Amino acid sequence: MATEHGFIDLDQRGGGPAGSDESPGERVLSRQRVALYLVATFALGVALGGVGVAKFQERREQQAQSPTVWVDAMAGPTSGGNGRDGNAEVDAQLTVVNAGSIPVMVRFVGAQETGIQVRDTGQSLLLVPGSTGGIDVRLMVDCRMASPNPLPMRFSVQTPDQQTAELTTPVEVGAWHEPVDALCNASPRATG
């Protein structure tokens, strides 16, 4: 088999590999076991892959069937206002975040608590999931009751399928407290 230069002549048929004690029948059985092992491993991989793909598709279908509508908000900058008769009116912006899984159109923003009222200015805001936008609001504050505590704010949002969802979320209004306080301190107190 080996030539005089140390090469193996592949055209010659000889016995098994050097040092092999297997008979030709044992080699066939060994090859069949390896082939069977490879086929079984492949079948197992296909089965596991199929189950994984099925679970992934099931999860995506569930997400598509039950979209999540969720918005969050925080006080944005103020742009002016006035104080009169112990009240302050401030033009401000509310920063709104779409924390849900579908696009929403913010149609209404408002809050009514003792001593404070927040109303939007009539504009709408389209937000895709994960995006942020500003909506103009008007604050009307009774200076005797001004508080920097979180304010439960109502949102009316419309989904792509024209459904309306009403949400309430607490909004930190501390950023608005300083300009409101300045207007309240500059305003003469109402008597009464």
N, C-alpha and C positions, 0 to 999 in steps of 0.2 A: 504494500500500500504506500508506504513512504518511499519517496525517491531518494536518490543519493544526495540531493541538495537540501533535504529536510522539509520538502513540500509534501502535502497529502494529495494523492491522485484521486479526485472525486469520481472518475469514470470506473474505477475498479470496485468490484463488489467483494467485500470481505466480511468477516465476522462483525460482531457488534463493536462498540467503542472499546478502546483499550481498558482492560480491567473490569469489564462488565461481566457479571455472572448470570445475567438474565438470558433466558431462552427467548427465541422469537415470539412464542406464545405469551410469555410474561410481558414482553414489551408491548404487545397489542393491548393486553388488559390494562397496562399502565397508561397507555395513550387514551384508552376509552374512559378511564377514571378521570383523567385530566380534562377531556372533552366534556364529560358529564358534569364535572365541577364547574367548568366555565359556563356551560348552558344554564346550570342551576343558579349561578351567581348573576348571570344576565337576567334570568327570569325574576329573581328576587329584586334586582335593581329596577326593572320595569314595573313590578308591582308596587314597590315603595314610591317610585316616581309618580305613578298613577294616583296613588292615595294622596300624595303631597299636592299634586295639581288639582285634584278634586276638592281638597280642603281649601286651597287658595281661591278657587273659583266660588266655592260656597261662601267664603268670607266676603269676597268682593260683591256677590249678589246681595248679601245681607246689608252691606254698607250702602249699596245703591238703593235698596228698599227702605232703609231707615236713615235718611240724611239727618245730620245734626245741625240745628240752628242755635247759634250761641254768639252773643256779642259781649264785649267788655268795653269799658270806657274809663276815661280819666279827664280831669279838668285840664283844659288847654289855656292858651294865653287870653288875656282880656284886651279889649281895644277901646275902652272908654266907658263913660257912664255919667250919671249925675246923682246927687243926693238932695233930697228935699223932704221936709216934714217928717224927719226921722226914718225915712225910707231911702233905699239906694236901688238904682237900676243900673245894671252893668251889661254891656255887650261883651260876650265871651265866645270862646270856641270849645267844643267838646270833642276830644279825640276818641274815635270809635274804632275798635278792632274786631274784625270778623274772626272769631275763634272757632267757628263751626266748620262743617265739611262741604257746604254748598254756598254759592254766591247768594247774597241778600241785598235788597234795596231797603235802606233805612228810610221809612216814611214819616215817622213821628218820634220825637224825643220830648219827654216832659217829666216834671217832678213837682209834687205839692206836699210840703211838710209844714209844720207850724213855723211861721216866720220866713219861709222861703218858697219861691215858686220859680221853676225853670221851664221855659217854652222855647221850642225851636222857632226858626224864622220862616218856616214853610218850604225849605229846600229838601230835596231827597239826596241820598248818598248811596251809590252802588259800591259794594265791597265784595271782592272775590275772597275765597278762604285764605286766611293768613295776612290779609292786607289791612291797612290802617288809613283812615281818612278823617277830616275835620268837618264838623257841622256847626254852623253858627247858632247860638242860643242867646236868650235874653234872661238875665237873673233879676228878680224883683225880691228885695230883702227888707224885712222889718228890722231895723237896726237894733232894736231892743232884744231881738231873739237870734241874732246872727251867730252861727256856730260852724266851726270847721269840721264837724263830724261827717262821716260818710252819709251820702244822701241816696235813698232808694230811687233810682231813676227808671222810668218806663220807656220801653222802646217798642215801636210797631215796625215789623220788618216783613217784606214780601219776598217769597221764594220764587225760583224760576218757573214753578208750576202755578203761579199766581195765588198761592195760599198765603194767608197772613198769619203771622205768629206774634203774640204779645209776650214780651220778656220784661222782667224787672231785675236789675242788678245794682248793688251798692256802688256808688261812685265817690272816690276821694275828692272832695272839693276844697281841700286846704290851699291849693294854688289860687283859688278865687277869694279866699278869706282876706288876704292883705289888701287888694284893691277895694273890696267891699268895705272893709274896716276904715280905710282912708276916706272913702266917700261918706261913710256914716259919721266919722269924726268931724268932717267939714260941714255936715248938714246940721242945721238947727233942729233940735228935738221937737217933736210934735207935742203940743200940750194937750192934756185931756185927761 
